[in-house]
Amino acid sequence: MKLSGSGRREIGPTIEHELARDKFCSFVTLKQHINSRLIVNFDRS
């Protein structure tokens, strides 16, 4: 019981951190994708 309790406490913040990192990574990827599309459109015109 004691082990699972401490384990759960450690895993909780880790999952939150992973989710935050995933959101940040997807946001950065989206920004890069939009920037590349803007650059392509700018080059065409």
C-alpha positions, 0 to 999 in steps of 0.5 A: 500500500505504502509503495503504491501511494508514493508511486501514485504521487510521483506518477501524477505530476509526471503525467501532467508534465507529459501532457503539458509538454505534448501540448507545447510540442503540438503548439510549436509544430502548428506554429512552424507549419503555419509559418512554413505555409505563410513563407510558401504563399509569400514566395508564390506571390 
